Amino acid sequence: MQTQLGKWGNSTGLRIPAEMLVHLGGDKNARVEISPLPEGGLLIRPVAQAQPRSKTPAEWAEQLRALQRSMPMGHSVVRQMRDEEL
């Protein structure tokens, strides 16, 4: 398949037809890696996106325990309000 290069600001852009874009995941804003081939030409590959790892239940529990430990322990707010009324 042939396509066309075009000026894009101070750079040169490559038009990628929609039927070829599906090979890059279909994302028009996808990040790609471009490498020269020894025999000439370019190799265009999608850059793998790192998926954020979700926390395990144990990690969530530890985070909550750490937050709880950082909270100041004091008198009950209700008790404090009652005592201040007297």
Distance bins in CASP14 RR format, pairs under 12 A and 6 or more apart:
PFRMAT RR
TARGET T0000
AUTHOR 0000-0000-0000
RMODE 2
METHOD distances of the structure
MODEL  1
1 15 0 0 0 0 0 1 0 0 0 0 0
1 16 0 0 0 0 1 0 0 0 0 0 0
1 17 1 0 0 1 0 0 0 0 0 0 0
1 18 0 0 0 0 0 1 0 0 0 0 0
1 19 1 0 0 1 0 0 0 0 0 0 0
1 20 1 0 0 1 0 0 0 0 0 0 0
1 21 0 0 0 0 0 1 0 0 0 0 0
1 23 0 0 0 0 0 1 0 0 0 0 0
2 14 0 0 0 0 0 1 0 0 0 0 0
2 15 0 0 0 0 0 1 0 0 0 0 0
2 16 0 0 0 0 0 1 0 0 0 0 0
2 17 0 0 0 0 1 0 0 0 0 0 0
2 20 0 0 0 0 0 1 0 0 0 0 0
3 13 0 0 0 0 0 1 0 0 0 0 0
3 14 1 0 0 1 0 0 0 0 0 0 0
3 15 1 0 1 0 0 0 0 0 0 0 0
3 16 1 0 0 1 0 0 0 0 0 0 0
3 17 1 0 0 1 0 0 0 0 0 0 0
3 18 0 0 0 0 0 1 0 0 0 0 0
3 19 0 0 0 0 0 1 0 0 0 0 0
3 20 1 0 0 1 0 0 0 0 0 0 0
3 21 0 0 0 0 0 1 0 0 0 0 0
3 42 0 0 0 0 0 1 0 0 0 0 0
3 44 0 0 0 0 0 1 0 0 0 0 0
4 12 0 0 0 0 0 1 0 0 0 0 0
4 13 0 0 0 0 1 0 0 0 0 0 0
4 14 0 0 0 0 1 0 0 0 0 0 0
4 15 1 0 1 0 0 0 0 0 0 0 0
4 16 0 0 0 0 0 1 0 0 0 0 0
4 17 0 0 0 0 0 1 0 0 0 0 0
5 11 0 0 0 0 0 1 0 0 0 0 0
5 12 1 0 1 0 0 0 0 0 0 0 0
5 13 1 0 1 0 0 0 0 0 0 0 0
5 14 1 0 1 0 0 0 0 0 0 0 0
5 15 1 0 0 1 0 0 0 0 0 0 0
5 16 0 0 0 0 0 1 0 0 0 0 0
5 42 0 0 0 0 0 1 0 0 0 0 0
6 12 1 0 1 0 0 0 0 0 0 0 0
6 13 1 0 1 0 0 0 0 0 0 0 0
6 14 1 0 0 1 0 0 0 0 0 0 0
6 15 1 0 0 1 0 0 0 0 0 0 0
7 13 1 0 0 1 0 0 0 0 0 0 0
7 14 0 0 0 0 0 1 0 0 0 0 0
7 15 0 0 0 0 0 1 0 0 0 0 0
8 14 0 0 0 0 1 0 0 0 0 0 0
8 15 0 0 0 0 0 1 0 0 0 0 0
12 34 0 0 0 0 0 1 0 0 0 0 0
12 42 0 0 0 0 0 1 0 0 0 0 0
13 32 0 0 0 0 0 1 0 0 0 0 0
13 34 0 0 0 0 0 1 0 0 0 0 0
13 42 0 0 0 0 0 1 0 0 0 0 0
13 44 0 0 0 0 0 1 0 0 0 0 0
14 20 0 0 0 0 0 1 0 0 0 0 0
14 21 0 0 0 0 0 1 0 0 0 0 0
14 24 0 0 0 0 0 1 0 0 0 0 0
14 32 0 0 0 0 1 0 0 0 0 0 0
14 34 0 0 0 0 1 0 0 0 0 0 0
14 41 0 0 0 0 0 1 0 0 0 0 0
14 42 0 0 0 0 1 0 0 0 0 0 0
14 44 0 0 0 0 1 0 0 0 0 0 0
15 21 0 0 0 0 0 1 0 0 0 0 0
15 28 0 0 0 0 0 1 0 0 0 0 0
16 22 0 0 0 0 0 1 0 0 0 0 0
16 23 0 0 0 0 1 0 0 0 0 0 0
16 24 1 0 0 1 0 0 0 0 0 0 0
16 25 0 0 0 0 0 1 0 0 0 0 0
16 26 0 0 0 0 1 0 0 0 0 0 0
16 27 0 0 0 0 0 1 0 0 0 0 0
16 28 0 0 0 0 1 0 0 0 0 0 0
16 30 0 0 0 0 1 0 0 0 0 0 0
16 32 0 0 0 0 1 0 0 0 0 0 0
16 34 0 0 0 0 0 1 0 0 0 0 0
16 42 0 0 0 0 0 1 0 0 0 0 0
16 44 0 0 0 0 1 0 0 0 0 0 0
16 46 0 0 0 0 0 1 0 0 0 0 0
17 23 0 0 0 0 0 1 0 0 0 0 0
17 24 0 0 0 0 0 1 0 0 0 0 0
17 26 0 0 0 0 0 1 0 0 0 0 0
18 24 0 0 0 0 0 1 0 0 0 0 0
18 25 0 0 0 0 0 1 0 0 0 0 0
18 26 0 0 0 0 1 0 0 0 0 0 0
18 27 0 0 0 0 0 1 0 0 0 0 0
18 28 0 0 0 0 1 0 0 0 0 0 0
19 26 0 0 0 0 0 1 0 0 0 0 0
20 26 0 0 0 0 1 0 0 0 0 0 0
20 32 0 0 0 0 0 1 0 0 0 0 0
20 44 0 0 0 0 1 0 0 0 0 0 0
20 46 0 0 0 0 0 1 0 0 0 0 0
21 27 1 0 0 1 0 0 0 0 0 0 0
21 28 1 0 0 1 0 0 0 0 0 0 0
21 29 0 0 0 0 0 1 0 0 0 0 0
21 30 0 0 0 0 1 0 0 0 0 0 0
21 32 0 0 0 0 0 1 0 0 0 0 0
21 44 0 0 0 0 0 1 0 0 0 0 0
21 46 0 0 0 0 0 1 0 0 0 0 0
22 28 0 0 0 0 0 1 0 0 0 0 0
22 30 0 0 0 0 0 1 0 0 0 0 0
22 46 0 0 0 0 0 1 0 0 0 0 0
23 30 0 0 0 0 0 1 0 0 0 0 0
23 32 0 0 0 0 0 1 0 0 0 0 0
23 44 0 0 0 0 1 0 0 0 0 0 0
23 45 0 0 0 0 1 0 0 0 0 0 0
23 46 0 0 0 0 1 0 0 0 0 0 0
24 30 1 0 1 0 0 0 0 0 0 0 0
24 31 0 0 0 0 1 0 0 0 0 0 0
24 32 1 0 0 1 0 0 0 0 0 0 0
24 33 0 0 0 0 0 1 0 0 0 0 0
24 34 0 0 0 0 0 1 0 0 0 0 0
24 44 1 0 0 1 0 0 0 0 0 0 0
24 45 0 0 0 0 1 0 0 0 0 0 0
24 46 1 0 1 0 0 0 0 0 0 0 0
24 47 0 0 0 0 1 0 0 0 0 0 0
24 48 0 0 0 0 0 1 0 0 0 0 0
24 49 0 0 0 0 0 1 0 0 0 0 0
25 31 0 0 0 0 0 1 0 0 0 0 0
25 32 0 0 0 0 0 1 0 0 0 0 0
25 45 0 0 0 0 0 1 0 0 0 0 0
25 46 1 0 0 1 0 0 0 0 0 0 0
25 47 0 0 0 0 0 1 0 0 0 0 0
25 48 0 0 0 0 0 1 0 0 0 0 0
25 49 0 0 0 0 0 1 0 0 0 0 0
26 32 0 0 0 0 0 1 0 0 0 0 0
26 46 0 0 0 0 1 0 0 0 0 0 0
27 46 0 0 0 0 1 0 0 0 0 0 0
27 47 0 0 0 0 0 1 0 0 0 0 0
27 49 0 0 0 0 1 0 0 0 0 0 0
29 46 0 0 0 0 0 1 0 0 0 0 0
29 47 0 0 0 0 0 1 0 0 0 0 0
29 49 0 0 0 0 0 1 0 0 0 0 0
30 44 0 0 0 0 0 1 0 0 0 0 0
30 45 0 0 0 0 0 1 0 0 0 0 0
30 46 1 0 1 0 0 0 0 0 0 0 0
30 47 1 0 0 1 0 0 0 0 0 0 0
30 48 0 0 0 0 0 1 0 0 0 0 0
30 49 0 0 0 0 1 0 0 0 0 0 0
31 44 0 0 0 0 0 1 0 0 0 0 0
31 45 0 0 0 0 0 1 0 0 0 0 0
31 46 1 0 0 1 0 0 0 0 0 0 0
31 47 1 0 1 0 0 0 0 0 0 0 0
31 48 0 0 0 0 1 0 0 0 0 0 0
31 49 1 0 0 1 0 0 0 0 0 0 0
31 50 0 0 0 0 0 1 0 0 0 0 0
32 42 0 0 0 0 0 1 0 0 0 0 0
32 43 0 0 0 0 1 0 0 0 0 0 0
32 44 1 0 1 0 0 0 0 0 0 0 0
32 45 1 0 0 1 0 0 0 0 0 0 0
32 46 1 0 1 0 0 0 0 0 0 0 0
32 47 1 0 0 1 0 0 0 0 0 0 0
32 48 0 0 0 0 0 1 0 0 0 0 0
32 49 0 0 0 0 0 1 0 0 0 0 0
33 42 0 0 0 0 0 1 0 0 0 0 0
33 43 0 0 0 0 1 0 0 0 0 0 0
33 44 1 0 0 1 0 0 0 0 0 0 0
33 45 1 0 1 0 0 0 0 0 0 0 0
33 46 1 0 0 1 0 0 0 0 0 0 0
33 47 1 0 1 0 0 0 0 0 0 0 0
33 48 0 0 0 0 1 0 0 0 0 0 0
34 41 0 0 0 0 1 0 0 0 0 0 0
34 42 1 0 1 0 0 0 0 0 0 0 0
34 43 1 0 0 1 0 0 0 0 0 0 0
34 44 1 0 1 0 0 0 0 0 0 0 0
34 45 0 0 0 0 1 0 0 0 0 0 0
34 46 0 0 0 0 0 1 0 0 0 0 0
34 47 0 0 0 0 0 1 0 0 0 0 0
35 41 0 0 0 0 1 0 0 0 0 0 0
35 42 1 0 0 1 0 0 0 0 0 0 0
35 43 1 0 1 0 0 0 0 0 0 0 0
35 44 0 0 0 0 1 0 0 0 0 0 0
35 45 1 0 0 1 0 0 0 0 0 0 0
35 47 0 0 0 0 0 1 0 0 0 0 0
36 42 1 0 0 1 0 0 0 0 0 0 0
36 43 1 0 0 1 0 0 0 0 0 0 0
36 44 0 0 0 0 0 1 0 0 0 0 0
37 43 1 0 1 0 0 0 0 0 0 0 0
37 44 0 0 0 0 0 1 0 0 0 0 0
37 45 0 0 0 0 0 1 0 0 0 0 0
53 59 0 0 0 0 1 0 0 0 0 0 0
54 60 0 0 0 0 1 0 0 0 0 0 0
55 61 0 0 0 0 1 0 0 0 0 0 0
55 62 0 0 0 0 1 0 0 0 0 0 0
55 63 1 0 0 1 0 0 0 0 0 0 0
55 64 0 0 0 0 0 1 0 0 0 0 0
56 62 0 0 0 0 1 0 0 0 0 0 0
56 63 0 0 0 0 0 1 0 0 0 0 0
57 63 0 0 0 0 0 1 0 0 0 0 0
57 64 0 0 0 0 0 1 0 0 0 0 0
58 64 0 0 0 0 0 1 0 0 0 0 0
58 65 0 0 0 0 0 1 0 0 0 0 0
59 65 0 0 0 0 0 1 0 0 0 0 0
59 66 0 0 0 0 0 1 0 0 0 0 0
60 66 0 0 0 0 0 1 0 0 0 0 0
60 67 0 0 0 0 0 1 0 0 0 0 0
61 67 0 0 0 0 0 1 0 0 0 0 0
61 68 0 0 0 0 0 1 0 0 0 0 0
62 68 0 0 0 0 0 1 0 0 0 0 0
62 69 0 0 0 0 0 1 0 0 0 0 0
63 69 0 0 0 0 0 1 0 0 0 0 0
63 70 0 0 0 0 0 1 0 0 0 0 0
64 70 0 0 0 0 0 1 0 0 0 0 0
64 71 0 0 0 0 0 1 0 0 0 0 0
65 71 0 0 0 0 0 1 0 0 0 0 0
74 80 0 0 0 0 1 0 0 0 0 0 0
75 81 0 0 0 0 1 0 0 0 0 0 0
75 82 0 0 0 0 0 1 0 0 0 0 0
75 83 0 0 0 0 1 0 0 0 0 0 0
75 84 0 0 0 0 0 1 0 0 0 0 0
76 82 0 0 0 0 1 0 0 0 0 0 0
76 83 0 0 0 0 1 0 0 0 0 0 0
77 83 0 0 0 0 0 1 0 0 0 0 0
77 84 0 0 0 0 0 1 0 0 0 0 0
78 84 0 0 0 0 0 1 0 0 0 0 0
78 85 0 0 0 0 0 1 0 0 0 0 0
79 85 0 0 0 0 0 1 0 0 0 0 0
79 86 0 0 0 0 0 1 0 0 0 0 0
80 86 0 0 0 0 0 1 0 0 0 0 0
END
